[in-house]
Amino acid sequence: MSEYVTHRAALAGPQLGSLREALLSSRFVASSPLMGTFEASRGFAFVFTEAGQATLLERFPFLTDYLARVRDPATTRGLRPWRERLFGPRQERPRPNAFYVNLLLLEEGKAVGRHIDATLQEPSGVPGAVPEHVSVLYLEVPTGIQGGALRLLREDRPVGHVRPRPGLLVQFRGDLQHEVQPFTGGPEGALRASLVCEQYTFGPEALARITPFRIHSKAGFGAYLDSHRERHASPPSPR
């Protein structure tokens, strides 16, 4: 049973490029909406449930291939006990039903300190709730850099060291500590960009407390207003 698994080229080149362009050019990009160890980063996030995923994809269809990939049970097979991988589970495992997807942008010299993801703990009302697993897809990694690795730890003991590369997908256990080391070098203004999905499994009562779909951004009201206008803009009249 592994603490984490990796998949190279998890999205095809054109799919990865389209996803990266759509996210990095979004008007919702601002200082990270997360606090604490994320204060040096930028980005924005989506909160949604299984029931709210259709709304998310209707508004942001460029996330379709990404979510299909990170939610594919085959990508987390290596996290299961070996007996289960060989003979199957004794009973069907419940699939994750609540998600926090976060665009994480880091500049040269910036890091994310050691932590365990628990973003939906408070809104769910479940003390100690952590994800079933966390998915990290690397969108952009500047060429020629030193550092920038993802370090995984269990009770402060290192269990993984992942060097980022574009298109690499990492799936790791949700109760692991992890941190992102700063990078140096690369072109001026270069960004290390990844898309992180915390995947939770809640019972009906806790799930009902989670907003089916919400954008989590510090970009300000103007970004939300512009997004609303775009969604409700009338198509051009035929000539």
ABEGO torsion letter per residue (X at the ends): XBABBBBBGABBAAAAAAAAAAAAABAABBBBABBEAAAABBEBBBBBBAAAAAAAAAABAAAAAAAAAAABAAAAAAABBAAAAAAEBABBBBBBABBBBBBBBBBBGBBBBBBBBAAAAAAAGBBGBBBABBBBBBABBBBGBBEGBBBBBBGGBBABBBBBBBGBBBBBBAABBBBBBBBBEEBBGBBBBBBBBBBBBBBAAAAAABBABBBBBAAEAAAAAAAAAAAABBBBBBX
